Amino acid sequence: MTHIITEPCVGTKDTACVDVCPVDCIYGKDEDWEALYIHPEECIDCGLCVDACPVSAIFPEEEVPDQWQKWIAINYEHFDLEPPG
């Protein structure tokens, strides 16, 4: 599985999650994107990013809250991948 960065990340410039990722699968630190994105095919599901996120925006894909479910597709599509489901 992968982790998904959701709406609370939008507009924040904190990149603590990027710094703790052991496989460098979180992108956008040096980009002018609305949020950071986790590459679903590179994520090893370690969860280190969850604890590092100061705005509680990162969830395991299967635990994304209902109000942010659309962010699963947004994340996959950002990398030109087909969303699950």
C-alpha positions as CSV (number, residue, x, y, z in Angstrom):
1,M,0.0,0.0,0.0
2,T,0.9,3.6,-0.2
3,H,0.2,6.7,1.9
4,I,-1.8,9.7,0.7
5,I,-1.2,13.3,1.4
6,T,-4.6,15.1,1.8
7,E,-6.1,18.6,1.8
8,P,-4.5,19.9,5.1
9,C,-1.2,20.0,3.2
10,V,-2.5,22.5,0.7
11,G,-0.7,25.8,1.1
12,T,1.7,24.6,3.8
13,K,5.3,24.9,3.1
14,D,6.5,22.4,5.7
15,T,8.5,19.5,4.3
16,A,9.3,17.5,7.4
17,C,7.7,14.4,5.7
18,V,10.2,14.7,2.8
19,D,13.1,14.8,5.2
20,V,12.2,11.6,7.0
21,C,11.2,9.5,3.9
22,P,13.8,6.7,3.5
23,V,13.1,6.1,-0.2
24,D,12.6,9.8,-1.3
25,C,9.1,9.1,-2.7
26,I,7.5,12.4,-1.6
27,Y,7.7,15.0,-4.3
28,G,7.1,18.8,-4.4
29,K,9.6,20.2,-1.9
30,D,11.3,22.3,-4.6
31,E,8.2,22.7,-6.8
32,D,5.5,25.3,-6.9
33,W,2.7,22.8,-6.4
34,E,-0.3,23.2,-4.2
35,A,0.8,20.3,-2.0
36,L,3.3,17.5,-1.7
37,Y,2.6,14.1,-3.3
38,I,3.7,10.6,-2.5
39,H,4.5,8.4,-5.5
40,P,2.3,5.3,-4.9
41,E,4.7,2.9,-6.7
42,E,7.7,4.1,-4.7
43,C,6.2,4.3,-1.2
44,I,7.3,1.4,1.0
45,D,4.5,2.0,3.5
46,C,6.9,2.7,6.4
47,G,4.7,5.4,7.9
48,L,7.5,7.7,9.0
49,C,5.9,10.6,7.1
50,V,2.7,10.3,9.1
51,D,4.4,11.2,12.4
52,A,6.5,13.9,10.8
53,C,3.5,15.8,9.3
54,P,2.7,18.8,11.4
55,V,-0.8,19.2,9.9
56,S,-1.9,15.6,10.1
57,A,-2.4,15.4,6.3
58,I,-0.9,12.0,5.6
59,F,-2.8,8.7,5.9
60,P,-2.4,5.1,4.8
61,E,-4.5,4.8,1.6
62,E,-7.0,2.5,3.2
63,E,-7.5,5.0,6.1
64,V,-8.0,8.3,4.3
65,P,-11.0,10.0,6.0
66,D,-14.2,10.3,4.0
67,Q,-13.9,14.0,3.5
68,W,-10.5,13.6,1.8
69,Q,-11.2,10.5,-0.3
70,K,-10.8,12.5,-3.6
71,W,-7.1,13.0,-2.7
72,I,-6.4,9.4,-3.4
73,A,-7.2,10.0,-7.1
74,I,-5.5,13.4,-7.1
75,N,-2.3,11.7,-5.8
76,Y,-2.3,8.9,-8.3
77,E,-3.2,11.2,-11.2
78,H,-0.4,13.6,-10.3
79,F,2.0,10.8,-11.4
80,D,-0.1,9.9,-14.4
81,L,-1.2,6.6,-12.8
82,E,-4.7,5.1,-12.7
83,P,-6.4,5.6,-9.3
84,P,-7.5,2.4,-7.6
85,G,-11.0,1.2,-7.6
